[in-house]
Amino acid sequence: MDLRRLENAKAILSKYHQEHLLNQYDRLDETGKKALLDEIENIDFDLINSLYNSTKKETKHNKDEITPIEYLDKFKLNEKYKYYENIGKKAIKEGKLAAVTMAGGQGTRLGHNGPKGTYDIGLDSHKSLFELLSDNLKEEGKKYDVTIPWFIMTSKENNKATVEFFEKHKFFGYQKDKNIFFFMQGELPMIDTEGKILIGENGLIKLAADGHGGIYESLVKNGMTKKMKQMGIEWAFIGGVDNCLVKMVDPILMGIAIDKKVTVACKSVVKANPHEKVGVFCKRNGKPNVIEYSEITEDMAEATDENGELLYGESHILCNLFSVDAIERMGANPLPYHVAFKKAKYIDKDGNLVVPDSPNAYKFEAFLFDAFGSVDEMAVLRVKREEEFAPVKNSDAAGVDCPKTARNLYKKFYNLD
């Protein structure tokens, strides 16, 4: 092992009072030692310090001006429907669209041991979420006589298992590195309440994915946007792996974006009720944004327009279309991080595994919609929940957004009953 690297790591850790990160160093094999030194050299300790300091600041009372955002209803476009559809179809036929699936999560909450995309929601076909998404992409590709390139964002935790799953299924007819690409999302260390970075069970740094807001930076850093441009792709639809009804290829959404000359176009579904706990589209200080349900007052939640429609009723469902240029701009600068206080296992200074029974560590995540404020205008298209939004987030015991509800919506939409 390179002693100079070890001495360099010690100097870095001493400067930032994180010397404990080498406590398990001598117990690691050569591969582990190299991995730990790699991690230490790649950590932005100044960023970690500033994130830790942010956990101690009281949240200031928000003085932002929140106003409703305009939207289009897909089923009230009338004569414009065909107009937008034709514009979108032309662009798709010309190979200008790619699909990006965020699939960095594990299926732990579902009681599934493996990447969430490998989960079987219980259809008679026993198809995984990945296969359901690939079926839809291939079916749409046939309509336009193109192969829609598929970019899949994994995490360090599940990348190997995800790629192996695709290999086992012969990439569902796709060709690796030709029209299907895998790339990893970024990670940030977890820190305790004293600002010390945690050591994981493997003796390496305890890392956690940086949230779906890391998608832009990950696409750029991993060379995916460059690849898209080389392939003549101008637009990328970004969605989550857990929505089995996601429509990644939508000529209406694409046509609206192109016609209105916006670089971001998003889908929404109307809130199930005024107090549904979802983020909704709005304008914040005149710029497009998503406001969390916790930020909305009761009066705002219940406010309606002259047609009786909720003023803040358009739920963000993580179905967003971006121009590749916009992704590159958004990926040039990291988004602000939000802090979450979580339970995290770690190795203490004596080498013992600690399994906490209450939250003990800070995790930092960026939210995809925080980038919306960097554009002046974007399009919001209301679609039908029962046609495009069947997420699998919870176990069946929860009764909502679970395998059972998703399965029922999927079967109903595709007439499988």
TATAFEN-V382754 format. One record per pair of residues at least 24 apart in sequence whose ideal C-beta (glycine too) atoms are under 8 Angstrom apart, sorted by the first residue. I is the first residue (numbers start at 0). J is the second residue. Records with the same first field share a line. If there is no record, write none. Layout:
I: J + J
//
This chain:
0: 29 + 32 + 33
1: 36
4: 36 + 40
5: 36
7: 40
8: 36 + 39 + 40
11: 39 + 40 + 44
12: 39
14: 44
15: 44 + 47 + 48
17: 44 + 195 + 196
19: 195 + 198 + 348
20: 196 + 198 + 204
22: 198 + 346 + 348 + 350
23: 198 + 202 + 346 + 350
24: 202
26: 202 + 350
27: 202 + 203
31: 201 + 202 + 203
34: 203
35: 202 + 203 + 204
38: 203 + 204 + 206
39: 204
42: 188 + 196 + 204
47: 187 + 188 + 190 + 196
48: 194
50: 187 + 190 + 336 + 338 + 361 + 363
51: 190 + 194 + 361
53: 336 + 338
54: 338 + 361
61: 294
63: 283 + 284
64: 283 + 284 + 285
65: 281 + 282 + 283 + 290 + 294 + 299
66: 281 + 282 + 285
67: 281 + 282 + 304 + 310 + 311
68: 280 + 281 + 282 + 287 + 313 + 379
69: 379
70: 267 + 280 + 313 + 379 + 380 + 381
71: 255 + 378 + 379 + 380 + 381
72: 380 + 381
73: 251 + 380 + 381 + 382 + 383
74: 383
76: 251
80: 251
82: 254 + 258
83: 250 + 251 + 254 + 255 + 258
84: 250 + 251 + 254
85: 250 + 254
86: 250 + 253 + 254 + 257 + 258
87: 249 + 250 + 251 + 252 + 253 + 254 + 255 + 257
88: 143 + 250 + 254
90: 233 + 234 + 250 + 253 + 254 + 257
91: 139 + 143 + 145 + 147 + 248 + 250 + 253
92: 143 + 144 + 145
93: 231
94: 145 + 230 + 231 + 232
95: 231 + 232 + 233 + 234
96: 147 + 232 + 233 + 234 + 235 + 236 + 248 + 253
97: 147 + 148 + 149 + 150 + 227 + 230 + 232 + 234 + 235 + 236
98: 136 + 147 + 148 + 149 + 150 + 235 + 236 + 238 + 247 + 248
99: 150 + 151 + 152 + 214 + 218 + 235 + 236 + 237 + 238
100: 132 + 149 + 150 + 151 + 152 + 238 + 239 + 240 + 247
101: 152 + 184 + 211 + 214 + 237 + 238 + 239 + 240 + 317
102: 129 + 151 + 152 + 153 + 157 + 161 + 239 + 240
103: 152 + 153 + 154 + 156 + 157 + 183 + 184 + 208
104: 154 + 157 + 208 + 240 + 241
105: 156 + 157
108: 392 + 393 + 394
109: 391 + 393 + 394 + 402
110: 394
113: 157 + 160 + 164
114: 153 + 157 + 160 + 161 + 164
115: 240 + 241 + 391
116: 151 + 161 + 164 + 240
117: 160 + 161 + 164
118: 391 + 402
120: 243 + 391 + 402 + 405 + 406 + 409
121: 402 + 403 + 406
122: 406 + 409 + 410 + 415
123: 415
127: 164
128: 240 + 241 + 243 + 391
129: 164 + 165 + 168 + 171 + 240
130: 168 + 171
131: 243 + 409
132: 240 + 243 + 245 + 247
133: 171 + 172 + 173
134: 171
135: 245 + 246 + 247 + 248
136: 247 + 248
137: 171 + 172
139: 247 + 248
140: 248
143: 248
146: 173 + 178
147: 247 + 248
148: 178 + 179 + 180 + 227 + 230 + 232
149: 173 + 178 + 179 + 180
150: 179 + 180 + 181 + 182 + 218 + 223 + 227 + 235
151: 179 + 180 + 181 + 182
152: 182 + 183 + 184 + 214 + 217 + 218
153: 181 + 182 + 183 + 184
154: 183 + 184 + 186 + 208
155: 183 + 186 + 206
156: 208
158: 183
180: 223 + 226
182: 217 + 218 + 221 + 223
183: 217 + 221
184: 208 + 209 + 213 + 214 + 217
185: 209 + 213 + 216 + 217 + 220
187: 336 + 362 + 363
189: 341 + 343 + 345 + 360 + 361 + 362
190: 360 + 361
191: 345 + 359 + 360 + 361
192: 359 + 360 + 361
197: 343 + 345 + 360
198: 345 + 346
199: 344 + 345 + 346
200: 344 + 345 + 346 + 352
202: 346
205: 343 + 345 + 360
207: 341 + 343 + 362 + 363 + 364
208: 364
209: 336 + 363 + 364 + 365
210: 336 + 337 + 363 + 364 + 365 + 366 + 367
211: 239 + 317 + 364 + 365 + 366 + 367
212: 334 + 364 + 365 + 366 + 367 + 368 + 369 + 370
213: 334 + 365
214: 367
215: 326 + 329 + 330 + 334 + 367 + 370
216: 330 + 333
217: 330
218: 326 + 330
219: 326 + 327 + 330 + 331
220: 330
224: 323 + 326 + 327 + 330
227: 323
228: 323
232: 323
233: 322 + 323
234: 320 + 321 + 322 + 323
235: 320 + 321 + 323 + 326
236: 318 + 319 + 320
237: 317 + 319 + 320 + 321 + 367
238: 317 + 318 + 319
239: 317 + 390
241: 390 + 391 + 392
242: 316 + 317 + 318 + 387 + 388 + 389 + 390 + 391
243: 389 + 391 + 405 + 408 + 409
244: 386 + 387 + 388 + 389 + 405 + 408 + 409 + 412
245: 318 + 387 + 388
246: 318 + 382 + 386 + 387
249: 320
251: 380
252: 320 + 378 + 380
253: 320
255: 378 + 380
256: 320 + 322 + 378
259: 376 + 378
261: 374 + 376 + 377 + 378
262: 321 + 322 + 324 + 325 + 374 + 377
263: 287 + 319 + 320 + 321 + 322 + 325 + 371 + 374 + 377 + 378
264: 319 + 320 + 377 + 378 + 379 + 380
265: 315 + 318 + 319 + 320 + 377 + 378 + 379 + 380
266: 316 + 318 + 319 + 379 + 380 + 381 + 382 + 387
267: 313 + 314 + 315 + 316 + 379 + 380 + 381 + 382
268: 313 + 314 + 316 + 381 + 382 + 383 + 384 + 387 + 388
269: 308 + 309 + 312 + 313 + 314 + 381 + 384
270: 309 + 312 + 313 + 314
271: 384
273: 300 + 301 + 309 + 312
274: 300
275: 314
277: 314 + 315
278: 314 + 315 + 368
279: 311 + 312 + 313 + 314 + 315
280: 313 + 314 + 315 + 379
281: 311
283: 372
286: 371 + 372 + 373 + 374 + 375
287: 371 + 372 + 374 + 376 + 377
288: 368 + 371 + 372
289: 315 + 366 + 368 + 371
313: 379 + 381
315: 368
316: 387 + 388 + 390
317: 367
318: 382 + 387 + 388
319: 367
325: 374
328: 373
329: 370 + 373
333: 365
334: 365 + 366 + 369 + 370
335: 365 + 369
336: 363 + 364 + 365
337: 363 + 364 + 365 + 366
338: 362 + 363
339: 363 + 364
385: 411 + 412
386: 412
//
